[in-house]
Amino acid sequence: MFMARCAYLREAIPGPEGPYSYISGWVEQDASKIMDEVSQTLRTDVDEVLKKAHNAFERMKKRKENDSPLGKKFRTELHQLVAEAKRIMEEVAQDSLELCMQYK
């Protein structure tokens, strides 16, 4: 009886109809929800930082004492860096988060 019960448990519990098969579905749903929330929070936070930096430099560039050729060059490079950072966030970071979600 003991051997039959052990064999049954070995076959039934980890099988596709066993109780543990449902846990993976629940974990996947929870992980997807959490990854979406983390992705959205990260995107929002990075956008806020970039907007604050952009606004600060916009204020500074309107001052006459900051309007030099070197200042113009710096602002041009900054705008390019901001655009590149946004591109990275929208493409690379999102792809990385999705890959993380696949392996969770």
N, C-alpha and C positions, 0 to 999 in steps of 0.2 A: 504494500500500500504506500509506504514511504517513497519507494523508488518511482512508482507510477505518479505520485503527486509531484515529486521533483521534476520528472520529465515533462509533465503537463505544464507546470509553471515556467520551465525553461522555454517551452514552445509558445505558450499563450501570452505571456506578459510582454515580451519585447516585439511580438508580431504586429502586423498591420491592424489587427482588431483589438490589440491590447490597450491598456489604459494609458501607456506612455506615448502612443502615437498622437494623441490629441494635444499633448503638452507642446510638441514642436510647432504645431499650428498656432497655439496661443503665444508662444515665444516669438514666432515670426511676426504676428500682428503687433505685439508690444514693441518689438525692435523697430518695425517699420514706423510706427507712430512716434517713437522716441527719436529716431533718425530724422524724420521730417521736422519735428520740433527743434532739434539741435541745429539742423541746416537753416531753418528759418531764423532762429535766434542769431546764429553766426552771421548770416547775410545781413540782418537788420543792424547788428552791432558794428560790423565793418562799414556798412553804408553810413551810419551815424558818424563814425570816426572820420571817414573821408569827407563827409559834408561839413563837419566842423573845421577840418583843415582847409577845405576849399573856401569856406566863408571867411576864415581868418586871413587867408592870403588875398582874398578879394578886397577885404577892408584895407589891408596893408598896401595893396597896389594902387589904391586911390589917393594915397598921400603923395604929395609932390616930392618929398625928400627920398622916396623909394622908387621914383620913376627914372631909373638909370638903365643903360643898355645891359648891364650885368643883371639888374633886377628883372628886366623883361626876359632875358635868356633863362633865368631861374624859374620864372613863372611858366614859361613855355614848357620847360622840362618837367615841371611839377604837374602840369595838366596832362602831359603824356604819361607820366607815372601813375596818375590817378586813373586814367583810362585803362592802362595795362593792369592795374590792381583790380579794377572792376571786371575786366575780361577774365582774369585768373579766377576770381571768386565765382563767376557765373559758369565757367567751364571746368577748370581743373579741380577746384575744391568740391564742387557738386558731384563730379565724377568719382572723386575719392570717397566721398560720403556714401555714394551708392554702392561702390565696391565693398566698403566696410559693412554695409547692410547685407550684402549678399553672403558674406562669410560669417555673419553672426548666427 
